[in-house]
Amino acid sequence: MRLAYWRGNASALHRELTDRAHGGGPPAPSLATLHRAIRQDVSPGDLAGLRKGERARRKFDVYLQ
């Protein structure tokens, strides 16, 4: 997943997809569409893990709280 490569940065992912589209690849979604898809499909804990690491992701766990 390219979102993981960009550590949860939707804008950087959008730039990459736009560059690919200009190079002859498939059309890139708009930034708003990309944000919406991330909000729907990636849990807040997973997104925190992508951005700040495993310790941040574990703050969203409910096990043994």
mmCIF file as Biopython writes it, N, C-alpha, C and O atoms, coordinates in Angstrom:
data_model
#
loop_
_atom_site.group_PDB
_atom_site.id
_atom_site.type_symbol
_atom_site.label_atom_id
_atom_site.label_alt_id
_atom_site.label_comp_id
_atom_site.label_asym_id
_atom_site.label_entity_id
_atom_site.label_seq_id
_atom_site.pdbx_PDB_ins_code
_atom_site.Cartn_x
_atom_site.Cartn_y
_atom_site.Cartn_z
_atom_site.occupancy
_atom_site.B_iso_or_equiv
_atom_site.auth_seq_id
_atom_site.auth_asym_id
_atom_site.pdbx_PDB_model_num
ATOM 1   N N  . MET A ? 1  ? 0.845   -1.175 0.000   1.0 0.0 1  A 1 
ATOM 2   C CA . MET A ? 1  ? 0.000   0.000  0.000   1.0 0.0 1  A 1 
ATOM 3   C C  . MET A ? 1  ? 0.896   1.245  0.000   1.0 0.0 1  A 1 
ATOM 4   O O  . MET A ? 1  ? 1.771   1.399  0.852   1.0 0.0 1  A 1 
ATOM 5   N N  . ARG A ? 2  ? 0.662   2.099  -0.946  1.0 0.0 2  A 1 
ATOM 6   C CA . ARG A ? 2  ? 1.498   3.295  -1.098  1.0 0.0 2  A 1 
ATOM 7   C C  . ARG A ? 2  ? 1.294   4.286  0.039   1.0 0.0 2  A 1 
ATOM 8   O O  . ARG A ? 2  ? 2.183   5.094  0.310   1.0 0.0 2  A 1 
ATOM 9   N N  . LEU A ? 3  ? 0.157   4.246  0.704   1.0 0.0 3  A 1 
ATOM 10  C CA . LEU A ? 3  ? -0.076  5.137  1.846   1.0 0.0 3  A 1 
ATOM 11  C C  . LEU A ? 3  ? 0.915   4.834  2.962   1.0 0.0 3  A 1 
ATOM 12  O O  . LEU A ? 3  ? 1.368   5.748  3.651   1.0 0.0 3  A 1 
ATOM 13  N N  . ALA A ? 4  ? 1.254   3.568  3.146   1.0 0.0 4  A 1 
ATOM 14  C CA . ALA A ? 4  ? 2.230   3.187  4.160   1.0 0.0 4  A 1 
ATOM 15  C C  . ALA A ? 4  ? 3.622   3.713  3.788   1.0 0.0 4  A 1 
ATOM 16  O O  . ALA A ? 4  ? 4.380   4.134  4.662   1.0 0.0 4  A 1 
ATOM 17  N N  . TYR A ? 5  ? 3.954   3.689  2.505   1.0 0.0 5  A 1 
ATOM 18  C CA . TYR A ? 5  ? 5.248   4.212  2.066   1.0 0.0 5  A 1 
ATOM 19  C C  . TYR A ? 5  ? 5.376   5.691  2.421   1.0 0.0 5  A 1 
ATOM 20  O O  . TYR A ? 5  ? 6.448   6.148  2.818   1.0 0.0 5  A 1 
ATOM 21  N N  . TRP A ? 6  ? 4.277   6.441  2.276   1.0 0.0 6  A 1 
ATOM 22  C CA . TRP A ? 6  ? 4.281   7.872  2.575   1.0 0.0 6  A 1 
ATOM 23  C C  . TRP A ? 6  ? 3.918   8.159  4.027   1.0 0.0 6  A 1 
ATOM 24  O O  . TRP A ? 6  ? 3.656   9.307  4.386   1.0 0.0 6  A 1 
ATOM 25  N N  . ARG A ? 7  ? 3.902   7.126  4.861   1.0 0.0 7  A 1 
ATOM 26  C CA . ARG A ? 7  ? 3.641   7.236  6.308   1.0 0.0 7  A 1 
ATOM 27  C C  . ARG A ? 7  ? 2.336   7.959  6.625   1.0 0.0 7  A 1 
ATOM 28  O O  . ARG A ? 7  ? 2.280   8.789  7.532   1.0 0.0 7  A 1 
ATOM 29  N N  . GLY A ? 8  ? 1.295   7.639  5.873   1.0 0.0 8  A 1 
ATOM 30  C CA . GLY A ? 8  ? -0.030  8.191  6.128   1.0 0.0 8  A 1 
ATOM 31  C C  . GLY A ? 8  ? -0.270  9.573  5.556   1.0 0.0 8  A 1 
ATOM 32  O O  . GLY A ? 8  ? -1.294  10.188 5.852   1.0 0.0 8  A 1 
ATOM 33  N N  . ASN A ? 9  ? 0.643   10.076 4.746   1.0 0.0 9  A 1 
ATOM 34  C CA . ASN A ? 9  ? 0.523   11.416 4.181   1.0 0.0 9  A 1 
ATOM 35  C C  . ASN A ? 9  ? -0.272  11.358 2.872   1.0 0.0 9  A 1 
ATOM 36  O O  . ASN A ? 9  ? 0.246   10.945 1.834   1.0 0.0 9  A 1 
ATOM 37  N N  . ALA A ? 10 ? -1.539  11.781 2.942   1.0 0.0 10 A 1 
ATOM 38  C CA . ALA A ? 10 ? -2.417  11.712 1.773   1.0 0.0 10 A 1 
ATOM 39  C C  . ALA A ? 10 ? -1.974  12.671 0.670   1.0 0.0 10 A 1 
ATOM 40  O O  . ALA A ? 10 ? -2.109  12.349 -0.510  1.0 0.0 10 A 1 
ATOM 41  N N  . SER A ? 11 ? -1.458  13.823 1.025   1.0 0.0 11 A 1 
ATOM 42  C CA . SER A ? 11 ? -1.013  14.797 0.015   1.0 0.0 11 A 1 
ATOM 43  C C  . SER A ? 11 ? 0.164   14.259 -0.790  1.0 0.0 11 A 1 
ATOM 44  O O  . SER A ? 11 ? 0.218   14.433 -2.008  1.0 0.0 11 A 1 
ATOM 45  N N  . ALA A ? 12 ? 1.097   13.611 -0.120  1.0 0.0 12 A 1 
ATOM 46  C CA . ALA A ? 12 ? 2.238   13.034 -0.832  1.0 0.0 12 A 1 
ATOM 47  C C  . ALA A ? 12 ? 1.786   11.901 -1.746  1.0 0.0 12 A 1 
ATOM 48  O O  . ALA A ? 12 ? 2.285   11.764 -2.863  1.0 0.0 12 A 1 
ATOM 49  N N  . LEU A ? 13 ? 0.854   11.098 -1.278  1.0 0.0 13 A 1 
ATOM 50  C CA . LEU A ? 13 ? 0.306   10.032 -2.111  1.0 0.0 13 A 1 
ATOM 51  C C  . LEU A ? 13 ? -0.405  10.611 -3.329  1.0 0.0 13 A 1 
ATOM 52  O O  . LEU A ? 13 ? -0.280  10.082 -4.433  1.0 0.0 13 A 1 
ATOM 53  N N  . HIS A ? 14 ? -1.144  11.689 -3.131  1.0 0.0 14 A 1 
ATOM 54  C CA . HIS A ? 14 ? -1.845  12.330 -4.244  1.0 0.0 14 A 1 
ATOM 55  C C  . HIS A ? 14 ? -0.850  12.871 -5.272  1.0 0.0 14 A 1 
ATOM 56  O O  . HIS A ? 14 ? -1.072  12.738 -6.476  1.0 0.0 14 A 1 
ATOM 57  N N  . ARG A ? 15 ? 0.235   13.474 -4.812  1.0 0.0 15 A 1 
ATOM 58  C CA . ARG A ? 15 ? 1.269   13.957 -5.746  1.0 0.0 15 A 1 
ATOM 59  C C  . ARG A ? 15 ? 1.836   12.806 -6.570  1.0 0.0 15 A 1 
ATOM 60  O O  . ARG A ? 15 ? 2.028   12.938 -7.779  1.0 0.0 15 A 1 
ATOM 61  N N  . GLU A ? 16 ? 2.105   11.676 -5.911  1.0 0.0 16 A 1 
ATOM 62  C CA . GLU A ? 16 ? 2.637   10.517 -6.641  1.0 0.0 16 A 1 
ATOM 63  C C  . GLU A ? 16 ? 1.643   10.024 -7.685  1.0 0.0 16 A 1 
ATOM 64  O O  . GLU A ? 16 ? 2.021   9.754  -8.825  1.0 0.0 16 A 1 
ATOM 65  N N  . LEU A ? 17 ? 0.380   9.907  -7.304  1.0 0.0 17 A 1 
ATOM 66  C CA . LEU A ? 17 ? -0.633  9.427  -8.246  1.0 0.0 17 A 1 
ATOM 67  C C  . LEU A ? 17 ? -0.831  10.399 -9.405  1.0 0.0 17 A 1 
ATOM 68  O O  . LEU A ? 17 ? -1.058  9.975  -10.538 1.0 0.0 17 A 1 
ATOM 69  N N  . THR A ? 18 ? -0.748  11.690 -9.130  1.0 0.0 18 A 1 
ATOM 70  C CA . THR A ? 18 ? -0.875  12.699 -10.174 1.0 0.0 18 A 1 
ATOM 71  C C  . THR A ? 18 ? 0.309   12.626 -11.138 1.0 0.0 18 A 1 
ATOM 72  O O  . THR A ? 18 ? 0.135   12.741 -12.351 1.0 0.0 18 A 1 
ATOM 73  N N  . ASP A ? 19 ? 1.499   12.436 -10.599 1.0 0.0 19 A 1 
ATOM 74  C CA . ASP A ? 19 ? 2.684   12.288 -11.449 1.0 0.0 19 A 1 
ATOM 75  C C  . ASP A ? 19 ? 2.571   11.065 -12.354 1.0 0.0 19 A 1 
ATOM 76  O O  . ASP A ? 19 ? 2.946   11.112 -13.525 1.0 0.0 19 A 1 
ATOM 77  N N  . ARG A ? 20 ? 2.055   9.979  -11.806 1.0 0.0 20 A 1 
ATOM 78  C CA . ARG A ? 20 ? 1.860   8.769  -12.616 1.0 0.0 20 A 1 
ATOM 79  C C  . ARG A ? 20 ? 0.834   9.022  -13.721 1.0 0.0 20 A 1 
ATOM 80  O O  . ARG A ? 20 ? 1.004   8.559  -14.849 1.0 0.0 20 A 1 
ATOM 81  N N  . ALA A ? 21 ? -0.225  9.755  -13.393 1.0 0.0 21 A 1 
ATOM 82  C CA . ALA A ? 21 ? -1.260  10.046 -14.397 1.0 0.0 21 A 1 
ATOM 83  C C  . ALA A ? 21 ? -0.695  10.896 -15.524 1.0 0.0 21 A 1 
ATOM 84  O O  . ALA A ? 21 ? -1.042  10.686 -16.686 1.0 0.0 21 A 1 
ATOM 85  N N  . HIS A ? 22 ? 0.171   11.852 -15.203 1.0 0.0 22 A 1 
ATOM 86  C CA . HIS A ? 22 ? 0.796   12.683 -16.234 1.0 0.0 22 A 1 
ATOM 87  C C  . HIS A ? 22 ? 1.781   11.882 -17.073 1.0 0.0 22 A 1 
ATOM 88  O O  . HIS A ? 22 ? 2.064   12.238 -18.217 1.0 0.0 22 A 1 
ATOM 89  N N  . GLY A ? 23 ? 2.302   10.801 -16.506 1.0 0.0 23 A 1 
ATOM 90  C CA . GLY A ? 23 ? 3.238   9.951  -17.243 1.0 0.0 23 A 1 
ATOM 91  C C  . GLY A ? 23 ? 2.559   8.882  -18.078 1.0 0.0 23 A 1 
ATOM 92  O O  . GLY A ? 23 ? 3.229   8.019  -18.645 1.0 0.0 23 A 1 
ATOM 93  N N  . GLY A ? 24 ? 1.242   8.928  -18.161 1.0 0.0 24 A 1 
ATOM 94  C CA . GLY A ? 24 ? 0.530   7.967  -18.992 1.0 0.0 24 A 1 
ATOM 95  C C  . GLY A ? 24 ? -0.176  6.880  -18.205 1.0 0.0 24 A 1 
ATOM 96  O O  . GLY A ? 24 ? -0.743  5.960  -18.795 1.0 0.0 24 A 1 
ATOM 97  N N  . GLY A ? 25 ? -0.153  6.969  -16.886 1.0 0.0 25 A 1 
ATOM 98  C CA . GLY A ? 25 ? -0.825  5.968  -16.059 1.0 0.0 25 A 1 
ATOM 99  C C  . GLY A ? 25 ? -2.313  6.248  -15.942 1.0 0.0 25 A 1 
ATOM 100 O O  . GLY A ? 25 ? -2.842  7.124  -16.626 1.0 0.0 25 A 1 
ATOM 101 N N  . PRO A ? 26 ? -2.983  5.507  -15.078 1.0 0.0 26 A 1 
ATOM 102 C CA . PRO A ? 26 ? -4.424  5.715  -14.887 1.0 0.0 26 A 1 
ATOM 103 C C  . PRO A ? 26 ? -4.695  7.077  -14.254 1.0 0.0 26 A 1 
ATOM 104 O O  . PRO A ? 26 ? -3.820  7.632  -13.591 1.0 0.0 26 A 1 
ATOM 105 N N  . PRO A ? 27 ? -5.887  7.617  -14.450 1.0 0.0 27 A 1 
ATOM 106 C CA . PRO A ? 27 ? -6.197  8.932  -13.876 1.0 0.0 27 A 1 
ATOM 107 C C  . PRO A ? 27 ? -6.172  8.897  -12.345 1.0 0.0 27 A 1 
ATOM 108 O O  . PRO A ? 27 ? -6.582  7.913  -11.729 1.0 0.0 27 A 1 
ATOM 109 N N  . ALA A ? 28 ? -5.692  9.966  -11.755 1.0 0.0 28 A 1 
ATOM 110 C CA . ALA A ? 28 ? -5.584  10.058 -10.298 1.0 0.0 28 A 1 
ATOM 111 C C  . ALA A ? 28 ? -6.889  10.588 -9.711  1.0 0.0 28 A 1 
ATOM 112 O O  . ALA A ? 28 ? -7.529  11.453 -10.309 1.0 0.0 28 A 1 
ATOM 113 N N  . PRO A ? 29 ? -7.288  10.080 -8.545  1.0 0.0 29 A 1 
ATOM 114 C CA . PRO A ? 29 ? -8.473  10.638 -7.880  1.0 0.0 29 A 1 
ATOM 115 C C  . PRO A ? 29 ? -8.146  12.018 -7.322  1.0 0.0 29 A 1 
ATOM 116 O O  . PRO A ? 29 ? -6.978  12.373 -7.160  1.0 0.0 29 A 1 
ATOM 117 N N  . SER A ? 30 ? -9.178  12.784 -7.035  1.0 0.0 30 A 1 
ATOM 118 C CA . SER A ? 30 ? -8.937  14.091 -6.431  1.0 0.0 30 A 1 
ATOM 119 C C  . SER A ? 30 ? -8.446  13.899 -4.997  1.0 0.0 30 A 1 
ATOM 120 O O  . SER A ? 30 ? -8.595  12.822 -4.419  1.0 0.0 30 A 1 
ATOM 121 N N  . LEU A ? 31 ? -7.867  14.939 -4.440  1.0 0.0 31 A 1 
ATOM 122 C CA . LEU A ? 31 ? -7.363  14.872 -3.071  1.0 0.0 31 A 1 
ATOM 123 C C  . LEU A ? 31 ? -8.503  14.641 -2.092  1.0 0.0 31 A 1 
ATOM 124 O O  . LEU A ? 31 ? -8.344  13.901 -1.121  1.0 0.0 31 A 1 
ATOM 125 N N  . ALA A ? 32 ? -9.650  15.264 -2.334  1.0 0.0 32 A 1 
ATOM 126 C CA . ALA A ? 32 ? -10.802 15.066 -1.447  1.0 0.0 32 A 1 
ATOM 127 C C  . ALA A ? 32 ? -11.278 13.620 -1.482  1.0 0.0 32 A 1 
ATOM 128 O O  . ALA A ? 32 ? -11.638 13.065 -0.444  1.0 0.0 32 A 1 
ATOM 129 N N  . THR A ? 33 ? -11.286 13.009 -2.647  1.0 0.0 33 A 1 
ATOM 130 C CA . THR A ? 33 ? -11.679 11.607 -2.769  1.0 0.0 33 A 1 
ATOM 131 C C  . THR A ? 33 ? -10.694 10.711 -2.041  1.0 0.0 33 A 1 
ATOM 132 O O  . THR A ? 33 ? -11.089 9.745  -1.388  1.0 0.0 33 A 1 
ATOM 133 N N  . LEU A ? 34 ? -9.423  11.027 -2.151  1.0 0.0 34 A 1 
ATOM 134 C CA . LEU A ? 34 ? -8.399  10.246 -1.468  1.0 0.0 34 A 1 
ATOM 135 C C  . LEU A ? 34 ? -8.553  10.359 0.047   1.0 0.0 34 A 1 
ATOM 136 O O  . LEU A ? 34 ? -8.453  9.355  0.753   1.0 0.0 34 A 1 
ATOM 137 N N  . HIS A ? 35 ? -8.795  11.567 0.554   1.0 0.0 35 A 1 
ATOM 138 C CA . HIS A ? 35 ? -9.013  11.762 1.990   1.0 0.0 35 A 1 
ATOM 139 C C  . HIS A ? 35 ? -10.234 10.967 2.455   1.0 0.0 35 A 1 
ATOM 140 O O  . HIS A ? 35 ? -10.195 10.331 3.508   1.0 0.0 35 A 1 
ATOM 141 N N  . ARG A ? 36 ? -11.303 11.001 1.684   1.0 0.0 36 A 1 
ATOM 142 C CA . ARG A ? 36 ? -12.522 10.290 2.048   1.0 0.0 36 A 1 
ATOM 143 C C  . ARG A ? 36 ? -12.279 8.786  2.097   1.0 0.0 36 A 1 
ATOM 144 O O  . ARG A ? 36 ? -12.736 8.109  3.018   1.0 0.0 36 A 1 
ATOM 145 N N  . ALA A ? 37 ? -11.566 8.270  1.117   1.0 0.0 37 A 1 
ATOM 146 C CA . ALA A ? 37 ? -11.279 6.837  1.082   1.0 0.0 37 A 1 
ATOM 147 C C  . ALA A ? 37 ? -10.419 6.416  2.270   1.0 0.0 37 A 1 
ATOM 148 O O  . ALA A ? 37 ? -10.650 5.358  2.856   1.0 0.0 37 A 1 
ATOM 149 N N  . ILE A ? 38 ? -9.444  7.222  2.625   1.0 0.0 38 A 1 
ATOM 150 C CA . ILE A ? 38 ? -8.591  6.912  3.775   1.0 0.0 38 A 1 
ATOM 151 C C  . ILE A ? 38 ? -9.409  6.945  5.057   1.0 0.0 38 A 1 
ATOM 152 O O  . ILE A ? 38 ? -9.266  6.070  5.911   1.0 0.0 38 A 1 
ATOM 153 N N  . ARG A ? 39 ? -10.260 7.945  5.193   1.0 0.0 39 A 1 
ATOM 154 C CA . ARG A ? 39 ? -11.089 8.073  6.396   1.0 0.0 39 A 1 
ATOM 155 C C  . ARG A ? 39 ? -12.034 6.885  6.544   1.0 0.0 39 A 1 
ATOM 156 O O  . ARG A ? 39 ? -12.299 6.446  7.663   1.0 0.0 39 A 1 
ATOM 157 N N  . GLN A ? 40 ? -12.548 6.359  5.429   1.0 0.0 40 A 1 
ATOM 158 C CA . GLN A ? 40 ? -13.475 5.229  5.466   1.0 0.0 40 A 1 
ATOM 159 C C  . GLN A ? 40 ? -12.778 3.890  5.681   1.0 0.0 40 A 1 
ATOM 160 O O  . GLN A ? 40 ? -13.301 3.027  6.386   1.0 0.0 40 A 1 
ATOM 161 N N  . ASP A ? 41 ? -11.614 3.710  5.086   1.0 0.0 41 A 1 
ATOM 162 C CA . ASP A ? 41 ? -10.998 2.384  5.034   1.0 0.0 41 A 1 
ATOM 163 C C  . ASP A ? 41 ? -9.853  2.152  6.014   1.0 0.0 41 A 1 
ATOM 164 O O  . ASP A ? 41 ? -9.508  1.001  6.284   1.0 0.0 41 A 1 
ATOM 165 N N  . VAL A ? 42 ? -9.262  3.200  6.547   1.0 0.0 42 A 1 
ATOM 166 C CA . VAL A ? 42 ? -8.123  3.035  7.450   1.0 0.0 42 A 1 
ATOM 167 C C  . VAL A ? 42 ? -8.557  3.477  8.846   1.0 0.0 42 A 1 
ATOM 168 O O  . VAL A ? 42 ? -9.019  4.602  9.037   1.0 0.0 42 A 1 
ATOM 169 N N  . SER A ? 43 ? -8.402  2.582  9.810   1.0 0.0 43 A 1 
ATOM 170 C CA . SER A ? 43 ? -8.815  2.908  11.169  1.0 0.0 43 A 1 
ATOM 171 C C  . SER A ? 43 ? -7.893  3.974  11.765  1.0 0.0 43 A 1 
ATOM 172 O O  . SER A ? 43 ? -6.742  4.099  11.346  1.0 0.0 43 A 1 
ATOM 173 N N  . PRO A ? 44 ? -8.386  4.738  12.734  1.0 0.0 44 A 1 
ATOM 174 C CA . PRO A ? 44 ? -7.536  5.753  13.358  1.0 0.0 44 A 1 
ATOM 175 C C  . PRO A ? 44 ? -6.274  5.167  13.990  1.0 0.0 44 A 1 
ATOM 176 O O  . PRO A ? 44 ? -5.216  5.797  13.966  1.0 0.0 44 A 1 
ATOM 177 N N  . GLY A ? 45 ? -6.384  3.976  14.549  1.0 0.0 45 A 1 
ATOM 178 C CA . GLY A ? 45 ? -5.206  3.336  15.129  1.0 0.0 45 A 1 
ATOM 179 C C  . GLY A ? 45 ? -4.168  2.974  14.089  1.0 0.0 45 A 1 
ATOM 180 O O  . GLY A ? 45 ? -2.972  3.181  14.295  1.0 0.0 45 A 1 
ATOM 181 N N  . ASP A ? 46 ? -4.626  2.432  12.968  1.0 0.0 46 A 1 
ATOM 182 C CA . ASP A ? 46 ? -3.693  2.089  11.890  1.0 0.0 46 A 1 
ATOM 183 C C  . ASP A ? 46 ? -3.030  3.331  11.315  1.0 0.0 46 A 1 
ATOM 184 O O  . ASP A ? 46 ? -1.839  3.320  11.003  1.0 0.0 46 A 1 
ATOM 185 N N  . LEU A ? 47 ? -3.801  4.396  11.175  1.0 0.0 47 A 1 
ATOM 186 C CA . LEU A ? 47 ? -3.240  5.635  10.653  1.0 0.0 47 A 1 
ATOM 187 C C  . LEU A ? 47 ? -2.209  6.224  11.620  1.0 0.0 47 A 1 
ATOM 188 O O  . LEU A ? 47 ? -1.174  6.734  11.192  1.0 0.0 47 A 1 
ATOM 189 N N  . ALA A ? 48 ? -2.494  6.154  12.918  1.0 0.0 48 A 1 
ATOM 190 C CA . ALA A ? 48 ? -1.522  6.614  13.917  1.0 0.0 48 A 1 
ATOM 191 C C  . ALA A ? 48 ? -0.255  5.771  13.846  1.0 0.0 48 A 1 
ATOM 192 O O  . ALA A ? 48 ? 0.851   6.291  13.993  1.0 0.0 48 A 1 
ATOM 193 N N  . GLY A ? 49 ? -0.418  4.470  13.621  1.0 0.0 49 A 1 
ATOM 194 C CA . GLY A ? 49 ? 0.744   3.597  13.487  1.0 0.0 49 A 1 
ATOM 195 C C  . GLY A ? 49 ? 1.585   3.933  12.273  1.0 0.0 49 A 1 
ATOM 196 O O  . GLY A ? 49 ? 2.813   3.877  12.331  1.0 0.0 49 A 1 
ATOM 197 N N  . LEU A ? 50 ? 0.936   4.281  11.174  1.0 0.0 50 A 1 
ATOM 198 C CA . LEU A ? 50 ? 1.676   4.670  9.975   1.0 0.0 50 A 1 
ATOM 199 C C  . LEU A ? 50 ? 2.447   5.960  10.206  1.0 0.0 50 A 1 
ATOM 200 O O  . LEU A ? 50 ? 3.580   6.109  9.750   1.0 0.0 50 A 1 
ATOM 201 N N  . ARG A ? 51 ? 1.830   6.877  10.908  1.0 0.0 51 A 1 
ATOM 202 C CA . ARG A ? 51 ? 2.448   8.198  11.089  1.0 0.0 51 A 1 
ATOM 203 C C  . ARG A ? 51 ? 3.516   8.222  12.171  1.0 0.0 51 A 1 
ATOM 204 O O  . ARG A ? 51 ? 4.571   8.831  11.990  1.0 0.0 51 A 1 
ATOM 205 N N  . LYS A ? 52 ? 3.249   7.558  13.305  1.0 0.0 52 A 1 
ATOM 206 C CA . LYS A ? 52 ? 4.148   7.715  14.454  1.0 0.0 52 A 1 
ATOM 207 C C  . LYS A ? 52 ? 4.719   6.412  14.994  1.0 0.0 52 A 1 
ATOM 208 O O  . LYS A ? 52 ? 5.535   6.436  15.915  1.0 0.0 52 A 1 
ATOM 209 N N  . GLY A ? 53 ? 4.308   5.281  14.444  1.0 0.0 53 A 1 
ATOM 210 C CA . GLY A ? 53 ? 4.888   4.016  14.867  1.0 0.0 53 A 1 
ATOM 211 C C  . GLY A ? 53 ? 3.959   3.166  15.713  1.0 0.0 53 A 1 
ATOM 212 O O  . GLY A ? 53 ? 2.811   3.521  15.982  1.0 0.0 53 A 1 
ATOM 213 N N  . GLU A ? 54 ? 4.504   2.030  16.120  1.0 0.0 54 A 1 
ATOM 214 C CA . GLU A ? 54 ? 3.724   1.021  16.838  1.0 0.0 54 A 1 
ATOM 215 C C  . GLU A ? 54 ? 3.216   1.523  18.185  1.0 0.0 54 A 1 
ATOM 216 O O  . GLU A ? 54 ? 2.088   1.213  18.568  1.0 0.0 54 A 1 
ATOM 217 N N  . ARG A ? 55 ? 4.005   2.271  18.889  1.0 0.0 55 A 1 
ATOM 218 C CA . ARG A ? 55 ? 3.575   2.771  20.201  1.0 0.0 55 A 1 
ATOM 219 C C  . ARG A ? 55 ? 2.330   3.647  20.069  1.0 0.0 55 A 1 
ATOM 220 O O  . ARG A ? 55 ? 1.427   3.554  20.901  1.0 0.0 55 A 1 
ATOM 221 N N  . ALA A ? 56 ? 2.264   4.482  19.057  1.0 0.0 56 A 1 
ATOM 222 C CA . ALA A ? 56 ? 1.080   5.317  18.833  1.0 0.0 56 A 1 
ATOM 223 C C  . ALA A ? 56 ? -0.123  4.469  18.442  1.0 0.0 56 A 1 
ATOM 224 O O  . ALA A ? 56 ? -1.249  4.768  18.840  1.0 0.0 56 A 1 
ATOM 225 N N  . ARG A ? 57 ? 0.106   3.414  17.666  1.0 0.0 57 A 1 
ATOM 226 C CA . ARG A ? 57 ? -0.996  2.539  17.281  1.0 0.0 57 A 1 
ATOM 227 C C  . ARG A ? 57 ? -1.583  1.820  18.479  1.0 0.0 57 A 1 
ATOM 228 O O  . ARG A ? 57 ? -2.797  1.641  18.564  1.0 0.0 57 A 1 
ATOM 229 N N  . ARG A ? 58 ? -0.736  1.410  19.401  1.0 0.0 58 A 1 
ATOM 230 C CA . ARG A ? 58 ? -1.206  0.670  20.574  1.0 0.0 58 A 1 
ATOM 231 C C  . ARG A ? 58 ? -2.063  1.509  21.500  1.0 0.0 58 A 1 
ATOM 232 O O  . ARG A ? 58 ? -2.807  0.947  22.304  1.0 0.0 58 A 1 
ATOM 233 N N  . LYS A ? 59 ? -1.995  2.801  21.423  1.0 0.0 59 A 1 
ATOM 234 C CA . LYS A ? 59 ? -2.849  3.657  22.249  1.0 0.0 59 A 1 
ATOM 235 C C  . LYS A ? 59 ? -4.312  3.510  21.871  1.0 0.0 59 A 1 
ATOM 236 O O  . LYS A ? 59 ? -5.193  3.877  22.649  1.0 0.0 59 A 1 
ATOM 237 N N  . PHE A ? 60 ? -4.580  2.978  20.684  1.0 0.0 60 A 1 
ATOM 238 C CA . PHE A ? 60 ? -5.951  2.785  20.222  1.0 0.0 60 A 1 
ATOM 239 C C  . PHE A ? 60 ? -6.475  1.388  20.555  1.0 0.0 60 A 1 
ATOM 240 O O  . PHE A ? 60 ? -7.648  1.105  20.312  1.0 0.0 60 A 1 
ATOM 241 N N  . ASP A ? 61 ? -5.629  0.507  21.107  1.0 0.0 61 A 1 
ATOM 242 C CA . ASP A ? 61 ? -6.078  -0.830 21.483  1.0 0.0 61 A 1 
ATOM 243 C C  . ASP A ? 61 ? -6.947  -0.746 22.726  1.0 0.0 61 A 1 
ATOM 244 O O  . ASP A ? 61 ? -6.741  0.114  23.582  1.0 0.0 61 A 1 
ATOM 245 N N  . VAL A ? 62 ? -7.915  -1.640 22.822  1.0 0.0 62 A 1 
ATOM 246 C CA . VAL A ? 62 ? -8.775  -1.680 24.006  1.0 0.0 62 A 1 
ATOM 247 C C  . VAL A ? 62 ? -8.448  -2.871 24.902  1.0 0.0 62 A 1 
ATOM 248 O O  . VAL A ? 62 ? -9.040  -3.011 25.973  1.0 0.0 62 A 1 
ATOM 249 N N  . TYR A ? 63 ? -7.531  -3.717 24.494  1.0 0.0 63 A 1 
ATOM 250 C CA . TYR A ? 63 ? -7.163  -4.896 25.249  1.0 0.0 63 A 1 
ATOM 251 C C  . TYR A ? 63 ? -6.482  -4.503 26.555  1.0 0.0 63 A 1 
ATOM 252 O O  . TYR A ? 63 ? -5.531  -3.722 26.551  1.0 0.0 63 A 1 
ATOM 253 N N  . LEU A ? 64 ? -6.959  -5.035 27.652  1.0 0.0 64 A 1 
ATOM 254 C CA . LEU A ? 64 ? -6.412  -4.826 29.004  1.0 0.0 64 A 1 
ATOM 255 C C  . LEU A ? 64 ? -6.470  -3.366 29.465  1.0 0.0 64 A 1 
ATOM 256 O O  . LEU A ? 64 ? -5.576  -2.905 30.175  1.0 0.0 64 A 1 
ATOM 257 N N  . GLN A ? 65 ? -7.488  -2.657 29.077  1.0 0.0 65 A 1 
ATOM 258 C CA . GLN A ? 65 ? -7.627  -1.285 29.568  1.0 0.0 65 A 1 
ATOM 259 C C  . GLN A ? 65 ? -8.572  -1.248 30.734  1.0 0.0 65 A 1 
ATOM 260 O O  . GLN A ? 65 ? -8.823  -0.179 31.291  1.0 0.0 65 A 1 
#
